[in-house]
């Protein structure tokens, strides 16, 4: 077993509201037996989605935190995996200061949860550097509203501890 810490400094997120930028970080433990590898960690994510369909000034901030599990093929320099994750989600919607011309606006933010899965790969460069990428889709429910699908793709850099 060995620990890892990763950051996803740049990514894209897509939801019903539009496409935006995403970032995240994770820490956890990785172990391999033969060619099977498993990683169990804790993830923190952030997404910023402009809501251009309603008004260019609206911004949707999405926060996520929770456990994640990666299972897959572990080779000496590559870990290719499927990903399962879930946890707490928070959504905040903000608008620029302006006079309202309509009673119809974006839904208010709130607390909720998410479950999702994806695919990815990490490559080991040198002894400690980790570089890879992930694609994931989450089902997010905020404040009892209908479940929304949210896609995420990102670059991952990190270190083996």
C-alpha positions in Angstrom: 0.0 0.0 0.0 1.1 3.5 -0.8 -0.5 6.9 -0.5 -1.2 9.3 -3.3 -2.2 12.9 -3.6 -3.6 14.3 -6.9 -4.8 17.6 -8.3 -6.9 18.2 -11.4 -6.0 21.8 -12.1 -7.9 22.1 -15.3 -10.9 20.3 -16.6 -14.2 20.7 -18.4 -17.6 20.1 -16.9 -20.9 19.9 -18.8 -24.4 20.0 -17.4 -27.8 21.0 -18.7 -26.9 24.7 -17.9 -23.9 24.6 -20.2 -20.2 23.9 -20.3 -17.8 25.3 -17.7 -14.4 24.9 -16.0 -13.6 22.4 -13.3 -10.8 21.6 -10.9 -10.4 19.1 -8.1 -8.1 17.3 -5.7 -7.9 13.9 -4.1 -5.9 11.9 -1.5 -6.0 8.2 -0.9 -4.3 4.8 -0.7 -3.3 2.6 -3.6 -2.5 -1.1 -3.6 -1.7 -3.7 -6.2 -1.6 -7.5 -6.2 -0.4 -9.0 -9.5 -2.0 -7.0 -12.3 -5.0 -5.9 -10.2 -4.9 -2.5 -8.6 -7.3 -0.6 -6.3 -7.3 2.9 -5.0 -9.6 4.2 -2.3 -9.6 8.0 -1.8 -11.4 11.2 -0.8 -12.2 13.7 -3.6 -12.9 17.4 -3.6 -14.2 19.0 -6.7 -15.3 22.4 -8.0 -17.0 23.5 -11.2 -18.0 26.9 -12.5 -20.7 26.9 -15.2 -21.9 30.1 -16.9 -25.6 29.9 -17.4 -25.6 31.7 -20.7 -29.1 30.5 -21.7 -30.8 32.5 -18.9 -28.5 35.5 -18.7 -24.7 35.9 -19.4 -24.2 37.3 -15.9 -25.5 34.1 -14.1 -22.8 31.7 -12.7 -23.4 28.3 -11.2 -20.8 27.1 -8.7 -20.7 23.4 -7.9 -18.8 21.8 -5.0 -18.5 18.1 -4.4 -16.8 16.0 -1.8 -16.9 12.3 -1.1 -15.2 8.9 -1.4 -14.1 7.4 -4.7 -13.0 3.9 -5.6 -10.7 3.0 -8.6 -10.3 -0.6 -9.7 -8.3 -1.8 -12.7 -5.2 -3.0 -14.4 -1.9 -2.2 -12.6 1.2 -2.4 -14.7 4.7 -1.2 -13.5 4.2 2.3 -15.0 0.4 2.5 -15.7 -2.8 2.2 -13.8 -5.9 2.0 -16.0 -9.1 2.0 -14.0 -12.9 2.2 -13.7 -14.0 4.8 -11.2 -17.0 4.8 -8.8 -17.7 7.8 -6.6 -20.4 9.6 -4.6 -21.0 12.0 -1.8 -22.0 15.5 -0.9 -22.8 18.2 -3.4 -23.4 21.9 -3.0 -24.7 24.3 -5.7 -24.6 28.1 -5.6 -26.1 30.3 -8.2 -25.0 33.9 -8.5 -26.0 36.8 -10.8 -24.2 40.0 -11.4 -25.7 43.1 -10.0 -28.5 44.2 -12.3 -32.1 45.2 -12.4 -34.4 42.2 -12.9 -36.5 42.3 -16.0 -38.1 38.9 -15.4 -39.5 36.9 -12.6 -38.0 33.8 -14.2 -34.4 33.1 -13.2 -32.2 30.2 -12.5 -33.1 27.9 -9.7 -31.7 28.7 -6.3 -28.7 26.7 -5.1 -28.8 24.1 -2.3 -27.4 21.0 -0.7 -27.6 17.5 -2.1 -25.6 14.5 -3.3 -24.1 12.8 -6.3 -23.2 9.3 -7.5 -21.2 8.6 -10.6 -18.6 6.6 -12.4 -16.0 6.9 -15.1 -12.8 5.7 -16.7 -9.2 6.9 -16.4 -5.5 6.1 -16.4 -2.5 7.2 -14.4 1.0 6.9 -15.6 4.1 7.0 -13.4 6.9 9.3 -14.4 10.1 8.9 -12.4 9.6 7.6 -8.8 6.9 9.9 -7.5 5.3 11.9 -10.3 1.9 10.7 -11.5 0.2 12.0 -14.7 -3.1 11.0 -16.2 -6.6 11.8 -17.1 -10.2 10.9 -16.2 -13.7 11.1 -17.7 -16.7 10.8 -15.4 -20.4 11.2 -15.4 -22.3 12.0 -12.2 -26.0 12.1 -11.4 -26.5 15.1 -9.1 -29.6 15.9 -7.0 -29.8 19.3 -5.3 -32.5 20.3 -2.8 -34.9 17.6 -3.8 -35.1 18.7 -7.5 -34.8 16.2 -10.3 -31.5 14.3 -10.8 -29.2 16.1 -13.3 -26.4 14.4 -15.3 -23.1 16.2 -15.2 -20.0 15.1 -17.2 -16.4 15.8 -16.3 -13.1 15.4 -18.2 -9.8 16.5 -16.7 -6.0 16.2 -16.5 -4.6 14.7 -13.4 -1.2 15.4 -11.9 0.0 14.1 -8.5 2.5 12.3 -6.4 3.0 8.9 -4.8 3.6 9.4 -1.1 
